[in-house]
Amino acid sequence: SFFDIEECRDKSSPYDFMLPSESQFADYVGGLGVSNDTHVVVYDGDEVGTFYAPRAWWMFRAFGHKEVSVLNGGFKNWVKEGHPVTAEVTQPTPAVFKARLNRALVKTFDEMVQNVSSLKFQVVDSRPEGRFRGTELDQGLESGHIPGAVNIPFHSFLSETGHEKSIEEIQEIFREKKVDLSKPLTATCRKGVTACQIALAAFLCGKRDVAVYDGSWSEWFHRAPPHYKVSEVKRSK
């Protein structure tokens, strides 16, 4: 079944990929044939191996679905390893899915603002270093980062083949950045997509409660006061 993150989102929001309502998510995945008893395996066709799949994985978990996995290496490695593929479109039998949002896995703009001073949780930003530092545009948007955030570009967790690195390697990456997996952690990025790679990497290490700042930089840039946007480049406004 094709899970379209362009469709399964809050289309009334000015930001790109905000979570839909519980009923919207339930109707959407129910239409894909997913019930609360279905074990869902998510993959995508991105050349890096895995790009969008962790977003769908996190969405299922955010809406209370525990039986969800990401195909390690994605579609490109499935093909490379010689597994069967088809061009036939699946017509799933609609199912009933009941969604309940786990708010512990989602951070709002207000919670992120409060955390700048309270430091109740760590913040990891998964964007490329240049966008984090503010030295390159972020898809046409001035870039920079949230005060106190740590930068771990999402591809750091992927091997050259596009598979997830070993748990030991992932743990070492977090250690090098002084991110303590025993303490609260929130992931952010540009649109709330690659941030989910941080959540997945931590999940593989046994940390299952990483929250994602759904609005991420696209919301933060437009709503946060200027002194809450850290950049190495002088801003035009």
Accessible surface in RSA format (square Angstrom, percent):
REM  Atomic radii and reference values for relative SASA: ProtOr
REM  Chains: A
REM  Algorithm: Lee & Richards
REM  Probe-radius: 1.40
REM  Slices: 20
REM RES _ NUM      All-atoms   Total-Side   Main-Chain    Non-polar    All polar
REM                ABS   REL    ABS   REL    ABS   REL    ABS   REL    ABS   REL
RES SER A   1    88.77  75.0  19.94  26.6  68.82 158.5  21.10  44.9  67.67  94.8
RES PHE A   2   154.94  77.5 140.50  87.0  14.44  37.6 144.04  87.3  10.90  31.2
RES PHE A   3    34.97  17.5  19.09  11.8  15.88  41.3  19.09  11.6  15.88  45.4
RES ASP A   4    34.47  24.1  33.66  33.5   0.80   1.9   4.26  10.0  30.21  30.1
RES ILE A   5    19.95  11.4  17.34  12.9   2.61   6.3  17.34  12.5   2.61   7.1
RES GLU A   6    96.77  55.6  94.71  71.7   2.05   4.9  39.92  77.2  56.85  46.4
RES GLU A   7    87.71  50.4  77.15  58.4  10.56  25.1  20.33  39.3  67.38  55.0
RES CYS A   8     4.97   3.8   0.48   0.5   4.49  10.6   3.17   8.0   1.80   1.9
RES ARG A   9    58.12  24.4  52.49  26.8   5.62  13.4   2.46   3.4  55.66  33.7
RES ASP A  10    41.09  28.8  41.09  40.9   0.01   0.0   4.37  10.3  36.73  36.6
RES LYS A  11   116.45  56.8  89.61  55.0  26.83  63.9  61.04  54.9  55.41  59.0
RES SER A  12   104.49  88.3  64.57  86.2  39.92  92.0  57.17 121.7  47.32  66.3
RES SER A  13    23.12  19.5   7.38   9.8  15.74  36.3  10.12  21.5  13.00  18.2
RES PRO A  14   117.56  85.7  74.80  68.2  42.76 155.4  88.17  72.8  29.40 182.7
RES TYR A  15    35.25  16.5  32.00  18.2   3.25   8.5  20.68  15.5  14.57  18.0
RES ASP A  16    54.00  37.8  47.72  47.5   6.28  14.9   7.05  16.6  46.95  46.8
RES PHE A  17    18.38   9.2  16.90  10.5   1.48   3.8  16.90  10.2   1.48   4.2
RES MET A  18    39.51  20.5  39.44  26.1   0.07   0.2  38.84  33.0   0.66   0.9
RES LEU A  19    23.02  12.8  10.91   7.8  12.11  30.4  10.91   7.7  12.11  32.6
RES PRO A  20     7.62   5.6   1.68   1.5   5.94  21.6   2.17   1.8   5.46  33.9
RES SER A  21    55.20  46.6  40.58  54.2  14.61  33.7  49.96 106.4   5.24   7.3
RES GLU A  22    73.32  42.1  69.40  52.5   3.92   9.3  20.50  39.7  52.82  43.1
RES SER A  23    72.90  61.6  64.69  86.3   8.21  18.9  49.50 105.4  23.39  32.8
RES GLN A  24    94.80  53.0  87.42  63.9   7.38  17.6  34.38  73.2  60.42  45.8
RES PHE A  25     0.00   0.0   0.00   0.0   0.00   0.0   0.00   0.0   0.00   0.0
RES ALA A  26    14.25  13.1  11.77  18.2   2.48   5.6  12.09  17.0   2.16   5.7
RES ASP A  27   110.42  77.3  93.35  92.9  17.07  40.4  32.50  76.5  77.92  77.7
RES TYR A  28    55.11  25.7  44.92  25.6  10.19  26.5  47.12  35.4   7.99   9.9
RES VAL A  29     0.00   0.0   0.00   0.0   0.00   0.0   0.00   0.0   0.00   0.0
RES GLY A  30     3.56   4.4   0.00   N/A   3.56   4.4   3.56   9.8   0.00   0.0
RES GLY A  31    41.41  51.1   0.00   N/A  41.41  51.1  26.18  71.8  15.24  34.1
RES LEU A  32    31.06  17.3  25.87  18.5   5.19  13.0  25.87  18.2   5.19  14.0
RES GLY A  33    23.46  28.9   0.00   N/A  23.46  28.9   3.99  11.0  19.47  43.6
RES VAL A  34    13.81   9.1  13.81  12.5   0.00   0.0  13.81  12.0   0.00   0.0
RES SER A  35    29.37  24.8  29.37  39.2   0.00   0.0  19.77  42.1   9.60  13.5
RES ASN A  36    68.16  47.0  51.62  49.9  16.53  39.8  29.44  70.9  38.71  37.4
RES ASP A  37   137.44  96.3 107.32 106.8  30.13  71.2  34.58  81.4 102.86 102.6
RES THR A  38    43.77  31.1  37.23  37.7   6.54  15.6  35.90  48.2   7.87  11.9
RES HIS A  39   105.01  57.4  82.12  57.1  22.90  58.6  59.62  61.4  45.39  52.8
RES VAL A  40    19.02  12.5  15.47  14.0   3.55   8.6  19.02  16.5   0.00   0.0
RES VAL A  41    85.03  56.0  60.71  55.0  24.32  58.6  60.71  52.8  24.32  66.0
RES VAL A  42    15.38  10.1  12.23  11.1   3.16   7.6  15.38  13.4   0.00   0.0
RES TYR A  43   117.38  54.8  98.10  55.8  19.27  50.1  56.47  42.4  60.91  75.1
RES ASP A  44    19.21  13.5  13.48  13.4   5.73  13.6  18.75  44.1   0.46   0.5
RES GLY A  45    54.70  67.5   0.00   N/A  54.70  67.5  21.54  59.1  33.15  74.3
RES ASP A  46    41.67  29.2  31.54  31.4  10.13  23.9   8.65  20.4  33.02  32.9
RES GLU A  47   133.15  76.4 125.46  94.9   7.69  18.3  66.73 129.1  66.42  54.2
RES VAL A  48    60.80  40.0  49.77  45.1  11.03  26.6  57.34  49.8   3.46   9.4
RES GLY A  49     0.00   0.0   0.00   N/A   0.00   0.0   0.00   0.0   0.00   0.0
RES THR A  50     2.65   1.9   2.54   2.6   0.11   0.3   0.43   0.6   2.22   3.4
RES PHE A  51    48.80  24.4  48.80  30.2   0.00   0.0  48.80  29.6   0.00   0.0
RES TYR A  52    98.41  45.9  97.90  55.7   0.50   1.3  55.34  41.6  43.07  53.1
RES ALA A  53     2.42   2.2   0.35   0.5   2.07   4.7   2.42   3.4   0.00   0.0
RES PRO A  54     0.00   0.0   0.00   0.0   0.00   0.0   0.00   0.0   0.00   0.0
RES ARG A  55     2.18   0.9   2.18   1.1   0.00   0.0   0.00   0.0   2.18   1.3
RES ALA A  56     3.16   2.9   3.16   4.9   0.00   0.0   3.16   4.5   0.00   0.0
RES TRP A  57     3.70   1.5   3.70   1.8   0.00   0.0   0.04   0.0   3.66   5.9
RES TRP A  58     0.00   0.0   0.00   0.0   0.00   0.0   0.00   0.0   0.00   0.0
RES MET A  59     1.25   0.6   1.25   0.8   0.00   0.0   0.36   0.3   0.89   1.2
RES PHE A  60     4.20   2.1   4.20   2.6   0.00   0.0   4.20   2.5   0.00   0.0
RES ARG A  61    34.42  14.5  27.68  14.1   6.74  16.0   5.57   7.6  28.85  17.5
RES ALA A  62     0.00   0.0   0.00   0.0   0.00   0.0   0.00   0.0   0.00   0.0
RES PHE A  63     2.09   1.0   0.76   0.5   1.33   3.5   0.76   0.5   1.33   3.8
RES GLY A  64    43.37  53.5   0.00   N/A  43.37  53.5  22.20  60.9  21.18  47.4
RES HIS A  65     5.76   3.1   4.01   2.8   1.75   4.5   2.09   2.2   3.66   4.3
RES LYS A  66   180.14  87.9 155.89  95.7  24.24  57.7 113.46 102.1  66.68  71.0
RES GLU A  67    93.60  53.7  91.37  69.1   2.23   5.3  33.41  64.6  60.19  49.1
RES VAL A  68    13.13   8.6   0.12   0.1  13.01  31.4   0.12   0.1  13.01  35.3
RES SER A  69    40.03  33.8  36.01  48.1   4.02   9.3  24.54  52.3  15.49  21.7
RES VAL A  70    27.45  18.1   5.36   4.9  22.09  53.2   5.36   4.7  22.09  59.9
RES LEU A  71    47.49  26.4  44.51  31.8   2.97   7.5  47.30  33.2   0.19   0.5
RES ASN A  72    79.60  54.9  64.99  62.8  14.61  35.2  29.90  72.0  49.70  48.0
RES GLY A  73     0.56   0.7   0.00   N/A   0.56   0.7   0.00   0.0   0.56   1.3
RES GLY A  74     1.09   1.3   0.00   N/A   1.09   1.3   0.59   1.6   0.49   1.1
RES PHE A  75    71.94  36.0  71.86  44.5   0.07   0.2  71.86  43.6   0.07   0.2
RES LYS A  76    50.29  24.5  40.90  25.1   9.39  22.3  22.67  20.4  27.62  29.4
RES ASN A  77     3.76   2.6   3.76   3.6   0.00   0.0   1.23   3.0   2.53   2.4
RES TRP A  78    83.75  33.6  81.38  39.4   2.37   5.6  77.90  41.5   5.85   9.5
RES VAL A  79    72.79  47.9  63.07  57.1   9.72  23.4  63.72  55.4   9.07  24.6
RES LYS A  80   142.30  69.4 108.07  66.3  34.23  81.5  87.50  78.8  54.80  58.4
RES GLU A  81   102.85  59.1  69.66  52.7  33.19  79.0  41.69  80.6  61.17  49.9
RES GLY A  82    64.14  79.1   0.00   N/A  64.14  79.1  33.63  92.3  30.51  68.3
RES HIS A  83    72.16  39.4  64.00  44.5   8.16  20.9  39.67  40.9  32.50  37.8
RES PRO A  84   113.31  82.6  94.34  86.0  18.97  68.9 105.52  87.1   7.79  48.4
RES VAL A  85    90.11  59.3  56.27  50.9  33.84  81.5  64.27  55.8  25.85  70.1
RES THR A  86   104.25  74.1  68.85  69.8  35.39  84.4  70.02  94.0  34.23  51.7
RES ALA A  87   105.63  97.1  69.31 107.0  36.32  82.6  80.09 112.8  25.54  67.7
RES GLU A  88   146.13  83.9 129.60  98.1  16.52  39.3  50.39  97.5  95.74  78.2
RES VAL A  89   124.99  82.2  99.94  90.5  25.05  60.4 104.29  90.6  20.70  56.1
RES THR A  90    86.36  61.4  67.57  68.5  18.79  44.8  47.29  63.5  39.07  59.1
RES GLN A  91   154.48  86.4 127.15  92.9  27.33  65.1  57.31 122.0  97.17  73.7
RES PRO A  92    42.76  31.2  23.65  21.6  19.11  69.5  31.01  25.6  11.75  73.0
RES THR A  93   115.44  82.1 101.30 102.7  14.14  33.7  69.32  93.1  46.12  69.7
RES PRO A  94   102.01  74.3  84.22  76.8  17.80  64.7  84.60  69.8  17.42 108.2
RES ALA A  95    33.58  30.9  13.82  21.3  19.76  45.0  22.17  31.2  11.41  30.2
RES VAL A  96   113.86  74.9 101.84  92.2  12.03  29.0 104.93  91.2   8.93  24.2
RES PHE A  97     9.47   4.7   0.01   0.0   9.46  24.6   0.01   0.0   9.46  27.1
RES LYS A  98   159.43  77.8 148.42  91.1  11.01  26.2  94.73  85.3  64.71  68.9
RES ALA A  99    19.89  18.3   0.13   0.2  19.77  45.0   0.64   0.9  19.25  51.0
RES ARG A 100   193.91  81.4 190.91  97.3   3.00   7.1  65.74  89.8 128.17  77.7
RES LEU A 101    35.72  19.9  22.05  15.8  13.67  34.4  22.05  15.5  13.67  36.8
RES ASN A 102    64.87  44.7  57.72  55.8   7.15  17.2  18.33  44.1  46.54  45.0
RES ARG A 103   181.90  76.4 171.15  87.2  10.75  25.6  68.28  93.3 113.62  68.9
RES ALA A 104    67.93  62.5  48.51  74.9  19.43  44.2  58.85  82.9   9.09  24.1
RES LEU A 105     6.37   3.5   6.37   4.6   0.00   0.0   6.37   4.5   0.00   0.0
RES VAL A 106    20.59  13.5  17.27  15.6   3.32   8.0  17.27  15.0   3.32   9.0
RES LYS A 107    40.90  20.0  39.53  24.3   1.37   3.3   4.38   3.9  36.52  38.9
RES THR A 108    74.23  52.8  68.72  69.7   5.51  13.1  70.19  94.3   4.04   6.1
RES PHE A 109    20.81  10.4  18.24  11.3   2.57   6.7  18.24  11.1   2.57   7.4
RES ASP A 110    85.57  59.9  83.76  83.4   1.81   4.3  20.95  49.3  64.62  64.4
RES GLU A 111    64.20  36.9  62.16  47.0   2.04   4.9  24.08  46.6  40.12  32.8
RES MET A 112     1.50   0.8   0.50   0.3   1.00   2.4   0.50   0.4   1.00   1.3
RES VAL A 113    41.80  27.5  40.27  36.5   1.52   3.7  40.27  35.0   1.52   4.1
RES GLN A 114   115.97  64.9 109.16  79.8   6.81  16.2  42.79  91.1  73.18  55.5
RES ASN A 115     8.09   5.6   7.50   7.2   0.60   1.4   1.72   4.1   6.37   6.2
RES VAL A 116    28.80  19.0  14.16  12.8  14.64  35.3  15.71  13.6  13.09  35.5
RES SER A 117    92.52  78.2  61.65  82.3  30.87  71.1  46.66  99.4  45.86  64.2
RES SER A 118    54.67  46.2  24.10  32.2  30.57  70.4  31.86  67.9  22.80  31.9
RES LEU A 119   127.36  70.9 104.87  75.0  22.49  56.5 104.87  73.6  22.49  60.5
RES LYS A 120   161.25  78.7 139.52  85.6  21.73  51.7  89.76  80.8  71.49  76.2
RES PHE A 121    23.23  11.6  14.76   9.1   8.47  22.0  18.70  11.3   4.52  12.9
RES GLN A 122    44.35  24.8  36.40  26.6   7.96  18.9  38.89  82.8   5.47   4.1
RES VAL A 123     8.08   5.3   5.48   5.0   2.60   6.3   5.48   4.8   2.60   7.1
RES VAL A 124     0.03   0.0   0.03   0.0   0.00   0.0   0.03   0.0   0.00   0.0
RES ASP A 125     2.20   1.5   2.20   2.2   0.00   0.0   0.00   0.0   2.20   2.2
RES SER A 126     0.11   0.1   0.00   0.0   0.11   0.3   0.00   0.0   0.11   0.2
RES ARG A 127     5.14   2.2   4.41   2.2   0.72   1.7   5.08   6.9   0.06   0.0
RES PRO A 128    51.29  37.4  50.65  46.2   0.64   2.3  51.27  42.3   0.02   0.1
RES GLU A 129    97.76  56.1  93.97  71.1   3.79   9.0  25.84  50.0  71.92  58.7
RES GLY A 130    14.27  17.6   0.00   N/A  14.27  17.6   8.49  23.3   5.78  12.9
RES ARG A 131    56.36  23.7  56.36  28.7   0.00   0.0   0.00   0.0  56.36  34.2
RES PHE A 132    20.62  10.3  20.62  12.8   0.00   0.0  20.62  12.5   0.00   0.0
RES ARG A 133    91.41  38.4  91.11  46.4   0.29   0.7  17.43  23.8  73.98  44.8
RES GLY A 134     8.44  10.4   0.00   N/A   8.44  10.4   0.00   0.0   8.44  18.9
RES THR A 135    70.80  50.4  40.39  40.9  30.41  72.5  33.49  45.0  37.31  56.4
RES GLU A 136    80.85  46.4  72.28  54.7   8.57  20.4  32.35  62.6  48.50  39.6
RES LEU A 137   112.04  62.4  98.59  70.5  13.45  33.8  98.78  69.4  13.26  35.7
RES ASP A 138     0.00   0.0   0.00   0.0   0.00   0.0   0.00   0.0   0.00   0.0
RES GLN A 139   101.55  56.8  65.41  47.8  36.14  86.0  42.94  91.4  58.62  44.5
RES GLY A 140    66.49  82.0   0.00   N/A  66.49  82.0  30.79  84.5  35.70  79.9
RES LEU A 141    24.31  13.5  23.46  16.8   0.85   2.1  24.29  17.1   0.02   0.1
RES GLU A 142    44.49  25.5  41.24  31.2   3.25   7.7  28.94  56.0  15.55  12.7
RES SER A 143     4.32   3.6   0.47   0.6   3.85   8.9   0.00   0.0   4.32   6.0
RES GLY A 144     0.00   0.0   0.00   N/A   0.00   0.0   0.00   0.0   0.00   0.0
RES HIS A 145    25.92  14.2  25.84  18.0   0.07   0.2  13.10  13.5  12.81  14.9
RES ILE A 146     4.50   2.6   4.46   3.3   0.04   0.1   4.46   3.2   0.04   0.1
RES PRO A 147    30.05  21.9  22.90  20.9   7.15  26.0  24.46  20.2   5.59  34.8
RES GLY A 148    63.95  78.9   0.00   N/A  63.95  78.9  33.40  91.7  30.55  68.4
RES ALA A 149    13.08  12.0   0.16   0.2  12.92  29.4   0.16   0.2  12.92  34.2
RES VAL A 150    44.81  29.5  41.37  37.5   3.44   8.3  44.81  38.9   0.00   0.0
RES ASN A 151    13.30   9.2   9.99   9.7   3.32   8.0   7.01  16.9   6.30   6.1
RES ILE A 152     1.32   0.8   1.32   1.0   0.00   0.0   1.32   1.0   0.00   0.0
RES PRO A 153    21.53  15.7  21.53  19.6   0.00   0.0  21.53  17.8   0.00   0.0
RES PHE A 154    20.06  10.0  20.06  12.4   0.00   0.0  20.06  12.2   0.00   0.0
RES HIS A 155   100.15  54.7  94.18  65.5   5.97  15.3  66.43  68.5  33.72  39.2
RES SER A 156    27.78  23.5  20.69  27.6   7.09  16.3  16.55  35.2  11.23  15.7
RES PHE A 157     0.67   0.3   0.67   0.4   0.00   0.0   0.67   0.4   0.00   0.0
RES LEU A 158    14.07   7.8   5.28   3.8   8.78  22.1   5.28   3.7   8.78  23.6
RES SER A 159    39.71  33.6  29.19  39.0  10.51  24.2  32.36  68.9   7.34  10.3
RES GLU A 160   182.93 105.0 143.92 108.9  39.02  92.9  67.34 130.2 115.60  94.4
RES THR A 161    66.29  47.1  62.65  63.5   3.63   8.7  62.07  83.4   4.22   6.4
RES GLY A 162     1.44   1.8   0.00   N/A   1.44   1.8   1.30   3.6   0.13   0.3
RES HIS A 163    46.41  25.4  46.41  32.3   0.00   0.0  36.67  37.8   9.74  11.3
RES GLU A 164    29.92  17.2  16.38  12.4  13.54  32.2  14.33  27.7  15.60  12.7
RES LYS A 165    62.76  30.6  54.32  33.3   8.44  20.1  19.25  17.3  43.51  46.4
RES SER A 166    52.19  44.1  36.90  49.2  15.29  35.2  44.62  95.0   7.57  10.6
RES ILE A 167    78.62  44.7  76.09  56.7   2.53   6.1  76.09  54.8   2.53   6.9
RES GLU A 168   119.92  68.8 116.76  88.3   3.16   7.5  62.68 121.2  57.25  46.7
RES GLU A 169    87.78  50.4  82.89  62.7   4.89  11.7  35.70  69.0  52.08  42.5
RES ILE A 170     0.00   0.0   0.00   0.0   0.00   0.0   0.00   0.0   0.00   0.0
RES GLN A 171    61.08  34.2  59.67  43.6   1.42   3.4   6.60  14.0  54.48  41.3
RES GLU A 172    71.66  41.1  71.66  54.2   0.00   0.0  33.83  65.4  37.82  30.9
RES ILE A 173    26.26  14.9  25.95  19.3   0.31   0.8  26.04  18.8   0.22   0.6
RES PHE A 174     1.08   0.5   1.08   0.7   0.00   0.0   1.08   0.7   0.00   0.0
RES ARG A 175   144.61  60.7 130.28  66.4  14.33  34.1  70.57  96.5  74.04  44.9
RES GLU A 176   121.04  69.5  92.21  69.8  28.83  68.6  37.51  72.6  83.53  68.2
RES LYS A 177    89.39  43.6  79.51  48.8   9.87  23.5  40.23  36.2  49.16  52.4
RES LYS A 178   183.11  89.3 153.37  94.1  29.75  70.8 116.30 104.7  66.81  71.2
RES VAL A 179     7.91   5.2   1.36   1.2   6.55  15.8   1.79   1.6   6.13  16.6
RES ASP A 180    56.37  39.5  49.77  49.5   6.60  15.6  25.16  59.2  31.21  31.1
RES LEU A 181    39.22  21.8  27.27  19.5  11.95  30.1  27.80  19.5  11.43  30.7
RES SER A 182    97.57  82.4  56.18  75.0  41.39  95.4  54.29 115.6  43.28  60.6
RES LYS A 183   115.56  56.4 114.42  70.2   1.14   2.7  61.62  55.5  53.94  57.5
RES PRO A 184    78.68  57.3  73.92  67.4   4.76  17.3  78.21  64.6   0.48   3.0
RES LEU A 185     4.09   2.3   0.00   0.0   4.09  10.3   0.01   0.0   4.08  11.0
RES THR A 186     0.53   0.4   0.53   0.5   0.00   0.0   0.00   0.0   0.53   0.8
RES ALA A 187     0.00   0.0   0.00   0.0   0.00   0.0   0.00   0.0   0.00   0.0
RES THR A 188     1.49   1.1   1.49   1.5   0.00   0.0   0.58   0.8   0.91   1.4
RES CYS A 189     1.15   0.9   1.04   1.2   0.11   0.3   0.17   0.4   0.99   1.1
RES ARG A 190    34.09  14.3  34.09  17.4   0.00   0.0  11.18  15.3  22.91  13.9
RES LYS A 191    58.30  28.4  55.66  34.2   2.64   6.3  14.25  12.8  44.05  46.9
RES GLY A 192     0.00   0.0   0.00   N/A   0.00   0.0   0.00   0.0   0.00   0.0
RES VAL A 193     8.38   5.5   8.38   7.6   0.00   0.0   8.38   7.3   0.00   0.0
RES THR A 194    14.98  10.7  14.46  14.7   0.53   1.3   9.65  13.0   5.33   8.1
RES ALA A 195     0.00   0.0   0.00   0.0   0.00   0.0   0.00   0.0   0.00   0.0
RES CYS A 196     0.00   0.0   0.00   0.0   0.00   0.0   0.00   0.0   0.00   0.0
RES GLN A 197     2.95   1.6   1.13   0.8   1.81   4.3   0.01   0.0   2.94   2.2
RES ILE A 198     0.00   0.0   0.00   0.0   0.00   0.0   0.00   0.0   0.00   0.0
RES ALA A 199     2.28   2.1   0.89   1.4   1.39   3.2   0.89   1.3   1.39   3.7
RES LEU A 200     9.42   5.2   9.42   6.7   0.00   0.0   9.42   6.6   0.00   0.0
RES ALA A 201     0.00   0.0   0.00   0.0   0.00   0.0   0.00   0.0   0.00   0.0
RES ALA A 202     0.00   0.0   0.00   0.0   0.00   0.0   0.00   0.0   0.00   0.0
RES PHE A 203    45.86  22.9  42.51  26.3   3.35   8.7  42.51  25.8   3.35   9.6
RES LEU A 204    65.23  36.3  51.56  36.9  13.67  34.4  54.71  38.4  10.53  28.3
RES CYS A 205    27.57  20.9   0.46   0.5  27.12  63.7   3.27   8.3  24.31  26.2
RES GLY A 206    55.00  67.8   0.00   N/A  55.00  67.8  29.89  82.0  25.10  56.2
RES LYS A 207    20.00   9.8  13.98   8.6   6.03  14.4  12.00  10.8   8.00   8.5
RES ARG A 208   152.99  64.2 143.55  73.2   9.44  22.5  48.08  65.7 104.92  63.6
RES ASP A 209    83.24  58.3  73.81  73.5   9.43  22.3  34.78  81.8  48.47  48.3
RES VAL A 210     2.43   1.6   1.14   1.0   1.29   3.1   1.14   1.0   1.29   3.5
RES ALA A 211     2.72   2.5   2.72   4.2   0.00   0.0   2.72   3.8   0.00   0.0
RES VAL A 212     0.00   0.0   0.00   0.0   0.00   0.0   0.00   0.0   0.00   0.0
RES TYR A 213     0.44   0.2   0.44   0.2   0.00   0.0   0.44   0.3   0.00   0.0
RES ASP A 214     7.93   5.6   6.70   6.7   1.23   2.9   3.45   8.1   4.48   4.5
RES GLY A 215     1.57   1.9   0.00   N/A   1.57   1.9   0.50   1.4   1.07   2.4
RES SER A 216     0.00   0.0   0.00   0.0   0.00   0.0   0.00   0.0   0.00   0.0
RES TRP A 217     2.55   1.0   2.20   1.1   0.35   0.8   2.55   1.4   0.00   0.0
RES SER A 218     6.64   5.6   6.64   8.9   0.00   0.0   5.77  12.3   0.86   1.2
RES GLU A 219     9.54   5.5   9.54   7.2   0.00   0.0   0.00   0.0   9.54   7.8
RES TRP A 220     0.00   0.0   0.00   0.0   0.00   0.0   0.00   0.0   0.00   0.0
RES PHE A 221    14.81   7.4  12.07   7.5   2.74   7.1  12.07   7.3   2.74   7.8
RES HIS A 222   117.86  64.4  82.31  57.2  35.54  90.9  63.62  65.6  54.23  63.1
RES ARG A 223   119.59  50.2  91.89  46.8  27.71  66.0  24.63  33.7  94.97  57.6
RES ALA A 224     6.82   6.3   0.00   0.0   6.82  15.5   0.03   0.0   6.79  18.0
RES PRO A 225    49.17  35.8  42.23  38.5   6.94  25.2  49.11  40.5   0.07   0.4
RES PRO A 226    97.58  71.1  91.02  83.0   6.56  23.8  91.34  75.4   6.24  38.8
RES HIS A 227   137.76  75.3 109.53  76.1  28.23  72.2  92.61  95.4  45.15  52.5
RES TYR A 228    44.34  20.7  44.34  25.2   0.00   0.0  14.82  11.1  29.52  36.4
RES LYS A 229    32.69  15.9  22.03  13.5  10.66  25.4   0.55   0.5  32.14  34.2
RES VAL A 230    60.36  39.7  55.27  50.0   5.09  12.3  60.36  52.4   0.00   0.0
RES SER A 231    33.71  28.5   3.47   4.6  30.23  69.6   3.19   6.8  30.52  42.8
RES GLU A 232   110.18  63.3  71.06  53.8  39.12  93.1  46.29  89.5  63.89  52.2
RES VAL A 233    75.40  49.6  66.53  60.2   8.87  21.4  70.98  61.7   4.43  12.0
RES LYS A 234   200.87  98.0 175.19 107.5  25.68  61.1 124.26 111.8  76.61  81.6
RES ARG A 235    59.25  24.9  29.22  14.9  30.02  71.5  27.32  37.3  31.92  19.3
RES SER A 236   101.50  85.8  57.06  76.2  44.43 102.4  57.21 121.8  44.29  62.0
RES LYS A 237   180.42  88.0 130.10  79.8  50.32 119.8 118.27 106.5  62.15  66.2
END  Absolute sums over single chains surface
CHAIN  1 A    12325.2       9773.9       2551.4       6937.0       5388.3
END  Absolute sums over all chains
TOTAL         12325.2       9773.9       2551.4       6937.0       5388.3
